[in-house]
Structure formats: C-alpha cells, structure tokens
Amino acid sequence: MVYFGAVLRRTPERTFEERRNALEEANRVRFARADAKRDLKSGALHIYDLLMDPSEELKGAKVEEMLLAVRGMGRVKVTRIMREAGVSRAKTLVGLTHGQRDRLLKALGCGEDG
C-alpha cells in the first residue's frame, strides 16, 4: 500500500466512563440549543441577549442557526442580514468579533434596549 505522506491515525481509545461523559455533555449542549431555539421562536429570549452573552452551551452554536430560529426570520432574510454584517455562514456565537456582532445587531435593528 502507498500512503503518499498521509499518516493514518486511530481514534483514541476511551473508557466506557469517558464515552458516557462525552455523550452526556453532547446531549446537554443539544438540549440547551433546542431550548434556546424554542425560546427565540416564542420571544422568551431576545436575539440581542443571545448575541451579547451566550451561555457556555450556546457558544459553539452557528449564528445562522440561531437567527433562523427567530420568529419572522427565514433563510432569505437571514442570508441578507449576515451578508450585510459581514458574517460567514460558518461563524459561531463565540467566534463573532465585536465589529461583526455590532454590525449584526445593527442589521437586525437591535439596540441595547432589545
């Protein structure tokens, strides 16, 4: 077999306890994101608050995914707003620069009063 410089790596061996803990953490994050989307849809959570101070579980969530959960925000509107703000579709909440976050809030029509 020829490998052209690629190194084949095996996934690290994990104990049952490590796998279980990783699964519990993944589920906790998934449930927190689902709750946040539900709260955004119902209006119980405002997008301003989420963008300004995401919880630890939500920091890795995609900005686009969260915007799509806001009532009245569809794919076309979200794409336009993100383009206006100069935010990539792959950007996560924690990955937003201050400038991107400020431009996004402006494009959404959000002020500090929500």
KEDRENLUM-318759 format. One record per atom (N, C-alpha, C): residue number from 1; residue in three letters; chain; atom name; x negated, y, z. Coordinates in steps of 0.001 Angstrom, whole numbers. Layout:
# KEDRENLUM-318759
<i NUM	aa ALA	ch A	at CA	x X	y Y	z Z>
...
//
This chain:
# KEDRENLUM-318759
<i 1	aa MET	ch A	at N	x -829	y -1176	z 0>
<i 1	aa MET	ch A	at CA	x 0	y 0	z 0>
<i 1	aa MET	ch A	at C	x -879	y 1248	z 0>
<i 2	aa VAL	ch A	at N	x -459	y 2268	z -732>
<i 2	aa VAL	ch A	at CA	x -1183	y 3528	z -796>
<i 2	aa VAL	ch A	at C	x -336	y 4591	z -103>
<i 3	aa TYR	ch A	at N	x -970	y 5379	z 778>
<i 3	aa TYR	ch A	at CA	x -218	y 6361	z 1561>
<i 3	aa TYR	ch A	at C	x -545	y 7806	z 1238>
<i 4	aa PHE	ch A	at N	x -1378	y 8105	z 304>
<i 4	aa PHE	ch A	at CA	x -1675	y 9472	z -137>
<i 4	aa PHE	ch A	at C	x -1772	y 10480	z 996>
<i 5	aa GLY	ch A	at N	x -2479	y 10141	z 2024>
<i 5	aa GLY	ch A	at CA	x -2742	y 11091	z 3100>
<i 5	aa GLY	ch A	at C	x -1639	y 11238	z 4131>
<i 6	aa ALA	ch A	at N	x -510	y 10640	z 3914>
<i 6	aa ALA	ch A	at CA	x 574	y 10761	z 4881>
<i 6	aa ALA	ch A	at C	x 305	y 9819	z 6048>
<i 7	aa VAL	ch A	at N	x 602	y 10281	z 7214>
<i 7	aa VAL	ch A	at CA	x 418	y 9459	z 8405>
<i 7	aa VAL	ch A	at C	x 1796	y 8978	z 8837>
<i 8	aa LEU	ch A	at N	x 1935	y 7684	z 8925>
<i 8	aa LEU	ch A	at CA	x 3205	y 7124	z 9381>
<i 8	aa LEU	ch A	at C	x 3212	y 7127	z 10899>
<i 9	aa ARG	ch A	at N	x 4258	y 7687	z 11452>
<i 9	aa ARG	ch A	at CA	x 4357	y 7764	z 12907>
<i 9	aa ARG	ch A	at C	x 5631	y 7087	z 13356>
<i 10	aa ARG	ch A	at N	x 5517	y 6410	z 14433>
<i 10	aa ARG	ch A	at CA	x 6695	y 5781	z 15029>
<i 10	aa ARG	ch A	at C	x 7294	y 6743	z 16031>
<i 11	aa THR	ch A	at N	x 8575	y 6630	z 16219>
<i 11	aa THR	ch A	at CA	x 9197	y 7450	z 17253>
<i 11	aa THR	ch A	at C	x 8675	y 6975	z 18603>
<i 12	aa PRO	ch A	at N	x 8556	y 7884	z 19537>
<i 12	aa PRO	ch A	at CA	x 8023	y 7480	z 20840>
<i 12	aa PRO	ch A	at C	x 8964	y 6490	z 21523>
<i 13	aa GLU	ch A	at N	x 8385	y 5566	z 22210>
<i 13	aa GLU	ch A	at CA	x 9195	y 4612	z 22973>
<i 13	aa GLU	ch A	at C	x 9785	y 5356	z 24162>
<i 14	aa ARG	ch A	at N	x 11058	y 5136	z 24386>
<i 14	aa ARG	ch A	at CA	x 11720	y 5789	z 25513>
<i 14	aa ARG	ch A	at C	x 12378	y 4737	z 26383>
<i 15	aa THR	ch A	at N	x 12386	y 5029	z 27653>
<i 15	aa THR	ch A	at CA	x 13043	y 4110	z 28582>
<i 15	aa THR	ch A	at C	x 14549	y 4306	z 28462>
<i 16	aa PHE	ch A	at N	x 15271	y 3352	z 28985>
<i 16	aa PHE	ch A	at CA	x 16724	y 3452	z 28999>
<i 16	aa PHE	ch A	at C	x 17159	y 4739	z 29690>
<i 17	aa GLU	ch A	at N	x 16515	y 5056	z 30793>
<i 17	aa GLU	ch A	at CA	x 16852	y 6267	z 31559>
<i 17	aa GLU	ch A	at C	x 16610	y 7537	z 30733>
<i 18	aa GLU	ch A	at N	x 15501	y 7596	z 30015>
<i 18	aa GLU	ch A	at CA	x 15197	y 8756	z 29161>
<i 18	aa GLU	ch A	at C	x 16217	y 8890	z 28032>
<i 19	aa ARG	ch A	at N	x 16582	y 7771	z 27427>
<i 19	aa ARG	ch A	at CA	x 17590	y 7819	z 26352>
<i 19	aa ARG	ch A	at C	x 18937	y 8270	z 26896>
<i 20	aa ARG	ch A	at N	x 19307	y 7748	z 28054>
<i 20	aa ARG	ch A	at CA	x 20582	y 8131	z 28667>
<i 20	aa ARG	ch A	at C	x 20597	y 9622	z 29016>
<i 21	aa ASN	ch A	at N	x 19497	y 10120	z 29577>
<i 21	aa ASN	ch A	at CA	x 19420	y 11539	z 29928>
<i 21	aa ASN	ch A	at C	x 19499	y 12420	z 28681>
<i 22	aa ALA	ch A	at N	x 18827	y 12003	z 27607>
<i 22	aa ALA	ch A	at CA	x 18880	y 12771	z 26360>
<i 22	aa ALA	ch A	at C	x 20294	y 12786	z 25798>
<i 23	aa LEU	ch A	at N	x 20985	y 11660	z 25864>
<i 23	aa LEU	ch A	at CA	x 22366	y 11587	z 25387>
<i 23	aa LEU	ch A	at C	x 23291	y 12474	z 26221>
<i 24	aa GLU	ch A	at N	x 23107	y 12448	z 27540>
<i 24	aa GLU	ch A	at CA	x 23923	y 13297	z 28420>
<i 24	aa GLU	ch A	at C	x 23687	y 14774	z 28113>
<i 25	aa GLU	ch A	at N	x 22442	y 15154	z 27889>
<i 25	aa GLU	ch A	at CA	x 22108	y 16545	z 27564>
<i 25	aa GLU	ch A	at C	x 22728	y 16950	z 26227>
<i 26	aa ALA	ch A	at N	x 22619	y 16083	z 25232>
<i 26	aa ALA	ch A	at CA	x 23195	y 16373	z 23912>
<i 26	aa ALA	ch A	at C	x 24708	y 16533	z 24021>
<i 27	aa ASN	ch A	at N	x 25349	y 15688	z 24795>
<i 27	aa ASN	ch A	at CA	x 26802	y 15790	z 24979>
<i 27	aa ASN	ch A	at C	x 27172	y 17075	z 25705>
<i 28	aa ARG	ch A	at N	x 26383	y 17447	z 26710>
<i 28	aa ARG	ch A	at CA	x 26650	y 18683	z 27449>
<i 28	aa ARG	ch A	at C	x 26583	y 19886	z 26512>
<i 29	aa VAL	ch A	at N	x 25574	y 19913	z 25648>
<i 29	aa VAL	ch A	at CA	x 25417	y 21007	z 24691>
<i 29	aa VAL	ch A	at C	x 26573	y 21006	z 23692>
<i 30	aa ARG	ch A	at N	x 26932	y 19834	z 23182>
<i 30	aa ARG	ch A	at CA	x 28037	y 19735	z 22212>
<i 30	aa ARG	ch A	at C	x 29345	y 20230	z 22803>
<i 31	aa PHE	ch A	at N	x 29635	y 19799	z 24040>
<i 31	aa PHE	ch A	at CA	x 30872	y 20231	z 24686>
<i 31	aa PHE	ch A	at C	x 30876	y 21732	z 24954>
<i 32	aa ALA	ch A	at N	x 29732	y 22282	z 25353>
<i 32	aa ALA	ch A	at CA	x 29637	y 23728	z 25608>
<i 32	aa ALA	ch A	at C	x 29881	y 24507	z 24321>
<i 33	aa ARG	ch A	at N	x 29332	y 24029	z 23198>
<i 33	aa ARG	ch A	at CA	x 29544	y 24712	z 21917>
<i 33	aa ARG	ch A	at C	x 30997	y 24609	z 21484>
<i 34	aa ALA	ch A	at N	x 31600	y 23453	z 21678>
<i 34	aa ALA	ch A	at CA	x 33018	y 23281	z 21325>
<i 34	aa ALA	ch A	at C	x 33885	y 24211	z 22170>
<i 35	aa ASP	ch A	at N	x 33579	y 24326	z 23468>
<i 35	aa ASP	ch A	at CA	x 34328	y 25230	z 24352>
<i 35	aa ASP	ch A	at C	x 34166	y 26676	z 23903>
<i 36	aa ALA	ch A	at N	x 32946	y 27065	z 23535>
<i 36	aa ALA	ch A	at CA	x 32694	y 28439	z 23092>
<i 36	aa ALA	ch A	at C	x 33477	y 28734	z 21815>
<i 37	aa LYS	ch A	at N	x 33505	y 27792	z 20886>
<i 37	aa LYS	ch A	at CA	x 34258	y 27996	z 19641>
<i 37	aa LYS	ch A	at C	x 35749	y 28131	z 19930>
<i 38	aa ARG	ch A	at N	x 36236	y 27305	z 20834>
<i 38	aa ARG	ch A	at CA	x 37656	y 27381	z 21207>
<i 38	aa ARG	ch A	at C	x 37954	y 28738	z 21852>
<i 39	aa ASP	ch A	at N	x 37047	y 29194	z 22723>
<i 39	aa ASP	ch A	at CA	x 37228	y 30489	z 23386>
<i 39	aa ASP	ch A	at C	x 37130	y 31647	z 22401>
<i 40	aa LEU	ch A	at N	x 36244	y 31546	z 21417>
<i 40	aa LEU	ch A	at CA	x 36157	y 32580	z 20383>
<i 40	aa LEU	ch A	at C	x 37452	y 32628	z 19583>
<i 41	aa LYS	ch A	at N	x 37978	y 31474	z 19240>
<i 41	aa LYS	ch A	at CA	x 39212	y 31393	z 18442>
<i 41	aa LYS	ch A	at C	x 40391	y 31987	z 19204>
<i 42	aa SER	ch A	at N	x 40461	y 31708	z 20513>
<i 42	aa SER	ch A	at CA	x 41596	y 32180	z 21313>
<i 42	aa SER	ch A	at C	x 41437	y 33628	z 21767>
<i 43	aa GLY	ch A	at N	x 40227	y 34149	z 21693>
<i 43	aa GLY	ch A	at CA	x 39980	y 35512	z 22157>
<i 43	aa GLY	ch A	at C	x 39513	y 35576	z 23602>
<i 44	aa ALA	ch A	at N	x 39392	y 34423	z 24270>
<i 44	aa ALA	ch A	at CA	x 38920	y 34400	z 25655>
<i 44	aa ALA	ch A	at C	x 37441	y 34788	z 25744>
<i 45	aa LEU	ch A	at N	x 36709	y 34613	z 24653>
<i 45	aa LEU	ch A	at CA	x 35302	y 35013	z 24571>
<i 45	aa LEU	ch A	at C	x 35155	y 35950	z 23383>
<i 46	aa HIS	ch A	at N	x 34517	y 37084	z 23616>
<i 46	aa HIS	ch A	at CA	x 34312	y 38045	z 22539>
<i 46	aa HIS	ch A	at C	x 32932	y 37803	z 21923>
<i 47	aa ILE	ch A	at N	x 32836	y 37926	z 20620>
<i 47	aa ILE	ch A	at CA	x 31587	y 37671	z 19907>
<i 47	aa ILE	ch A	at C	x 30462	y 38584	z 20407>
<i 48	aa TYR	ch A	at N	x 30791	y 39793	z 20818>
<i 48	aa TYR	ch A	at CA	x 29788	y 40709	z 21375>
<i 48	aa TYR	ch A	at C	x 29098	y 40065	z 22573>
<i 49	aa ASP	ch A	at N	x 29898	y 39528	z 23502>
<i 49	aa ASP	ch A	at CA	x 29344	y 38916	z 24709>
<i 49	aa ASP	ch A	at C	x 28469	y 37705	z 24368>
<i 50	aa LEU	ch A	at N	x 28913	y 36927	z 23405>
<i 50	aa LEU	ch A	at CA	x 28140	y 35753	z 22999>
<i 50	aa LEU	ch A	at C	x 26803	y 36156	z 22380>
<i 51	aa LEU	ch A	at N	x 26824	y 37150	z 21504>
<i 51	aa LEU	ch A	at CA	x 25590	y 37583	z 20852>
<i 51	aa LEU	ch A	at C	x 24621	y 38248	z 21830>
<i 52	aa MET	ch A	at N	x 25149	y 38958	z 22788>
<i 52	aa MET	ch A	at CA	x 24297	y 39678	z 23737>
<i 52	aa MET	ch A	at C	x 23694	y 38752	z 24793>
<i 53	aa ASP	ch A	at N	x 24444	y 37725	z 25195>
<i 53	aa ASP	ch A	at CA	x 23958	y 36877	z 26292>
<i 53	aa ASP	ch A	at C	x 24479	y 35447	z 26151>
<i 54	aa PRO	ch A	at N	x 23922	y 34690	z 25194>
<i 54	aa PRO	ch A	at CA	x 24380	y 33307	z 25040>
<i 54	aa PRO	ch A	at C	x 23905	y 32440	z 26206>
<i 55	aa SER	ch A	at N	x 24743	y 31511	z 26615>
<i 55	aa SER	ch A	at CA	x 24335	y 30586	z 27681>
<i 55	aa SER	ch A	at C	x 23209	y 29696	z 27160>
<i 56	aa GLU	ch A	at N	x 22564	y 29019	z 28055>
<i 56	aa GLU	ch A	at CA	x 21438	y 28151	z 27695>
<i 56	aa GLU	ch A	at C	x 21863	y 27107	z 26654>
<i 57	aa GLU	ch A	at N	x 23074	y 26560	z 26797>
<i 57	aa GLU	ch A	at CA	x 23561	y 25537	z 25864>
<i 57	aa GLU	ch A	at C	x 23841	y 26103	z 24477>
<i 58	aa LEU	ch A	at N	x 24130	y 27396	z 24400>
<i 58	aa LEU	ch A	at CA	x 24519	y 28003	z 23126>
<i 58	aa LEU	ch A	at C	x 23362	y 28662	z 22386>
<i 59	aa LYS	ch A	at N	x 22218	y 28783	z 23021>
<i 59	aa LYS	ch A	at CA	x 21101	y 29489	z 22393>
<i 59	aa LYS	ch A	at C	x 20681	y 28869	z 21069>
<i 60	aa GLY	ch A	at N	x 20805	y 27571	z 20927>
<i 60	aa GLY	ch A	at CA	x 20400	y 26896	z 19697>
<i 60	aa GLY	ch A	at C	x 21494	y 26814	z 18652>
<i 61	aa ALA	ch A	at N	x 22674	y 27349	z 18961>
<i 61	aa ALA	ch A	at CA	x 23805	y 27300	z 18020>
<i 61	aa ALA	ch A	at C	x 23555	y 28247	z 16853>
<i 62	aa LYS	ch A	at N	x 24004	y 27877	z 15688>
<i 62	aa LYS	ch A	at CA	x 23864	y 28720	z 14499>
<i 62	aa LYS	ch A	at C	x 24804	y 29914	z 14615>
<i 63	aa VAL	ch A	at N	x 24284	y 31079	z 14253>
<i 63	aa VAL	ch A	at CA	x 25083	y 32307	z 14274>
<i 63	aa VAL	ch A	at C	x 26300	y 32131	z 13364>
<i 64	aa GLU	ch A	at N	x 26074	y 31593	z 12171>
<i 64	aa GLU	ch A	at CA	x 27151	y 31413	z 11207>
<i 64	aa GLU	ch A	at C	x 28269	y 30542	z 11778>
<i 65	aa GLU	ch A	at N	x 27887	y 29465	z 12451>
<i 65	aa GLU	ch A	at CA	x 28858	y 28544	z 13041>
<i 65	aa GLU	ch A	at C	x 29739	y 29253	z 14075>
<i 66	aa MET	ch A	at N	x 29118	y 30104	z 14888>
<i 66	aa MET	ch A	at CA	x 29875	y 30828	z 15910>
<i 66	aa MET	ch A	at C	x 30776	y 31899	z 15283>
<i 67	aa LEU	ch A	at N	x 30274	y 32585	z 14267>
<i 67	aa LEU	ch A	at CA	x 31105	y 33595	z 13597>
<i 67	aa LEU	ch A	at C	x 32322	y 32958	z 12931>
<i 68	aa LEU	ch A	at N	x 32138	y 31788	z 12361>
<i 68	aa LEU	ch A	at CA	x 33255	y 31105	z 11705>
<i 68	aa LEU	ch A	at C	x 34343	y 30716	z 12698>
<i 69	aa ALA	ch A	at N	x 33990	y 30617	z 13974>
<i 69	aa ALA	ch A	at CA	x 34972	y 30259	z 14995>
<i 69	aa ALA	ch A	at C	x 35841	y 31444	z 15422>
<i 70	aa VAL	ch A	at N	x 35418	y 32657	z 15081>
<i 70	aa VAL	ch A	at CA	x 36175	y 33858	z 15464>
<i 70	aa VAL	ch A	at C	x 37442	y 33946	z 14618>
<i 71	aa ARG	ch A	at N	x 38542	y 34224	z 15282>
<i 71	aa ARG	ch A	at CA	x 39827	y 34347	z 14587>
<i 71	aa ARG	ch A	at C	x 39735	y 35426	z 13512>
<i 72	aa GLY	ch A	at N	x 40188	y 35087	z 12315>
<i 72	aa GLY	ch A	at CA	x 40193	y 36032	z 11209>
<i 72	aa GLY	ch A	at C	x 38905	y 36064	z 10404>
<i 73	aa MET	ch A	at N	x 37948	y 35233	z 10791>
<i 73	aa MET	ch A	at CA	x 36660	y 35211	z 10086>
<i 73	aa MET	ch A	at C	x 36573	y 33939	z 9249>
<i 74	aa GLY	ch A	at N	x 36562	y 34111	z 7954>
<i 74	aa GLY	ch A	at CA	x 36407	y 32976	z 7051>
<i 74	aa GLY	ch A	at C	x 35018	y 32958	z 6453>
<i 75	aa ARG	ch A	at N	x 34774	y 31981	z 5634>
<i 75	aa ARG	ch A	at CA	x 33448	y 31780	z 5035>
<i 75	aa ARG	ch A	at C	x 32988	y 33028	z 4252>
<i 76	aa VAL	ch A	at N	x 33882	y 33615	z 3441>
<i 76	aa VAL	ch A	at CA	x 33501	y 34767	z 2609>
<i 76	aa VAL	ch A	at C	x 33131	y 35969	z 3477>
<i 77	aa LYS	ch A	at N	x 33945	y 36247	z 4470>
<i 77	aa LYS	ch A	at CA	x 33685	y 37394	z 5349>
<i 77	aa LYS	ch A	at C	x 32399	y 37185	z 6159>
<i 78	aa VAL	ch A	at N	x 32211	y 35986	z 6676>
<i 78	aa VAL	ch A	at CA	x 31011	y 35698	z 7461>
<i 78	aa VAL	ch A	at C	x 29761	y 35825	z 6586>
<i 79	aa THR	ch A	at N	x 29821	y 35301	z 5374>
<i 79	aa THR	ch A	at CA	x 28684	y 35395	z 4454>
<i 79	aa THR	ch A	at C	x 28352	y 36849	z 4162>
<i 80	aa ARG	ch A	at N	x 29372	y 37668	z 3917>
<i 80	aa ARG	ch A	at CA	x 29164	y 39086	z 3626>
<i 80	aa ARG	ch A	at C	x 28546	y 39804	z 4827>
<i 81	aa ILE	ch A	at N	x 29074	y 39560	z 6011>
<i 81	aa ILE	ch A	at CA	x 28579	y 40216	z 7227>
<i 81	aa ILE	ch A	at C	x 27136	y 39818	z 7511>
<i 82	aa MET	ch A	at N	x 26844	y 38542	z 7357>
<i 82	aa MET	ch A	at CA	x 25478	y 38086	z 7619>
<i 82	aa MET	ch A	at C	x 24503	y 38658	z 6595>
<i 83	aa ARG	ch A	at N	x 24944	y 38771	z 5354>
<i 83	aa ARG	ch A	at CA	x 24088	y 39366	z 4323>
<i 83	aa ARG	ch A	at C	x 23843	y 40836	z 4645>
<i 84	aa GLU	ch A	at N	x 24896	y 41566	z 5021>
<i 84	aa GLU	ch A	at CA	x 24762	y 42989	z 5396>
<i 84	aa GLU	ch A	at C	x 23769	y 43164	z 6544>
<i 85	aa ALA	ch A	at N	x 23804	y 42231	z 7485>
<i 85	aa ALA	ch A	at CA	x 22951	y 42337	z 8668>
<i 85	aa ALA	ch A	at C	x 21553	y 41766	z 8442>
<i 86	aa GLY	ch A	at N	x 21347	y 41139	z 7295>
<i 86	aa GLY	ch A	at CA	x 20042	y 40555	z 7008>
<i 86	aa GLY	ch A	at C	x 19737	y 39331	z 7853>
<i 87	aa VAL	ch A	at N	x 20772	y 38525	z 8096>
<i 87	aa VAL	ch A	at CA	x 20629	y 37341	z 8939>
<i 87	aa VAL	ch A	at C	x 20778	y 36091	z 8070>
<i 88	aa SER	ch A	at N	x 19804	y 35217	z 8161>
<i 88	aa SER	ch A	at CA	x 19811	y 33964	z 7412>
<i 88	aa SER	ch A	at C	x 20888	y 33020	z 7943>
<i 89	aa ARG	ch A	at N	x 21393	y 32171	z 7061>
<i 89	aa ARG	ch A	at CA	x 22390	y 31174	z 7472>
<i 89	aa ARG	ch A	at C	x 21825	y 30207	z 8501>
<i 90	aa ALA	ch A	at N	x 20524	y 30019	z 8507>
<i 90	aa ALA	ch A	at CA	x 19889	y 29059	z 9411>
<i 90	aa ALA	ch A	at C	x 19593	y 29652	z 10793>
<i 91	aa LYS	ch A	at N	x 19842	y 30932	z 10969>
<i 91	aa LYS	ch A	at CA	x 19459	y 31625	z 12206>
<i 91	aa LYS	ch A	at C	x 20293	y 31143	z 13396>
<i 92	aa THR	ch A	at N	x 19607	y 30934	z 14524>
<i 92	aa THR	ch A	at CA	x 20290	y 30553	z 15757>
<i 92	aa THR	ch A	at C	x 20494	y 31796	z 16626>
<i 93	aa LEU	ch A	at N	x 21348	y 31680	z 17625>
<i 93	aa LEU	ch A	at CA	x 21616	y 32820	z 18506>
<i 93	aa LEU	ch A	at C	x 20338	y 33313	z 19171>
<i 94	aa VAL	ch A	at N	x 19524	y 32395	z 19664>
<i 94	aa VAL	ch A	at CA	x 18295	y 32802	z 20345>
<i 94	aa VAL	ch A	at C	x 17248	y 33323	z 19357>
<i 95	aa GLY	ch A	at N	x 17375	y 32974	z 18092>
<i 95	aa GLY	ch A	at CA	x 16408	y 33385	z 17087>
<i 95	aa GLY	ch A	at C	x 16654	y 34755	z 16493>
<i 96	aa LEU	ch A	at N	x 17764	y 35392	z 16864>
<i 96	aa LEU	ch A	at CA	x 18052	y 36729	z 16352>
<i 96	aa LEU	ch A	at C	x 17074	y 37748	z 16922>
<i 97	aa THR	ch A	at N	x 16534	y 38579	z 16061>
<i 97	aa THR	ch A	at CA	x 15725	y 39691	z 16554>
<i 97	aa THR	ch A	at C	x 16677	y 40756	z 17088>
<i 98	aa HIS	ch A	at N	x 16146	y 41712	z 17832>
<i 98	aa HIS	ch A	at CA	x 17002	y 42792	z 18342>
<i 98	aa HIS	ch A	at C	x 17652	y 43545	z 17183>
<i 99	aa GLY	ch A	at N	x 16862	y 43811	z 16139>
<i 99	aa GLY	ch A	at CA	x 17384	y 44526	z 14976>
<i 99	aa GLY	ch A	at C	x 18484	y 43750	z 14276>
<i 100	aa GLN	ch A	at N	x 18282	y 42449	z 14100>
<i 100	aa GLN	ch A	at CA	x 19311	y 41624	z 13451>
<i 100	aa GLN	ch A	at C	x 20582	y 41603	z 14280>
<i 101	aa ARG	ch A	at N	x 20425	y 41445	z 15584>
<i 101	aa ARG	ch A	at CA	x 21600	y 41415	z 16465>
<i 101	aa ARG	ch A	at C	x 22345	y 42746	z 16400>
<i 102	aa ASP	ch A	at N	x 21610	y 43853	z 16437>
<i 102	aa ASP	ch A	at CA	x 22246	y 45168	z 16386>
<i 102	aa ASP	ch A	at C	x 22965	y 45384	z 15052>
<i 103	aa ARG	ch A	at N	x 22318	y 44995	z 13948>
<i 103	aa ARG	ch A	at CA	x 22954	y 45135	z 12629>
<i 103	aa ARG	ch A	at C	x 24180	y 44230	z 12514>
<i 104	aa LEU	ch A	at N	x 24100	y 43046	z 13090>
<i 104	aa LEU	ch A	at CA	x 25227	y 42121	z 13066>
<i 104	aa LEU	ch A	at C	x 26402	y 42692	z 13850>
<i 105	aa LEU	ch A	at N	x 26128	y 43227	z 15026>
<i 105	aa LEU	ch A	at CA	x 27185	y 43836	z 15834>
<i 105	aa LEU	ch A	at C	x 27812	y 45022	z 15118>
<i 106	aa LYS	ch A	at N	x 26973	y 45813	z 14456>
<i 106	aa LYS	ch A	at CA	x 27489	y 46957	z 13687>
<i 106	aa LYS	ch A	at C	x 28368	y 46475	z 12551>
<i 107	aa ALA	ch A	at N	x 27910	y 45446	z 11819>
<i 107	aa ALA	ch A	at CA	x 28697	y 44921	z 10695>
<i 107	aa ALA	ch A	at C	x 30012	y 44304	z 11170>
<i 108	aa LEU	ch A	at N	x 30022	y 43808	z 12405>
<i 108	aa LEU	ch A	at CA	x 31238	y 43232	z 12978>
<i 108	aa LEU	ch A	at C	x 32143	y 44298	z 13569>
<i 109	aa GLY	ch A	at N	x 31621	y 45530	z 13682>
<i 109	aa GLY	ch A	at CA	x 32412	y 46607	z 14272>
<i 109	aa GLY	ch A	at C	x 32481	y 46538	z 15768>
<i 110	aa CYS	ch A	at N	x 31466	y 45920	z 16377>
<i 110	aa CYS	ch A	at CA	x 31430	y 45774	z 17826>
<i 110	aa CYS	ch A	at C	x 30595	y 46882	z 18448>
<i 111	aa GLY	ch A	at N	x 31076	y 47380	z 19555>
<i 111	aa GLY	ch A	at CA	x 30295	y 48323	z 20345>
<i 111	aa GLY	ch A	at C	x 30097	y 47713	z 21709>
<i 112	aa GLU	ch A	at N	x 29505	y 48464	z 22604>
<i 112	aa GLU	ch A	at CA	x 29275	y 47935	z 23942>
<i 112	aa GLU	ch A	at C	x 30583	y 47717	z 24697>
<i 113	aa ASP	ch A	at N	x 31643	y 48349	z 24231>
<i 113	aa ASP	ch A	at CA	x 32934	y 48144	z 24892>
<i 113	aa ASP	ch A	at C	x 33637	y 46901	z 24352>
<i 114	aa GLY	ch A	at N	x 32984	y 46189	z 23401>
<i 114	aa GLY	ch A	at CA	x 33542	y 44952	z 22879>
<i 114	aa GLY	ch A	at C	x 34372	y 45249	z 21749>
//
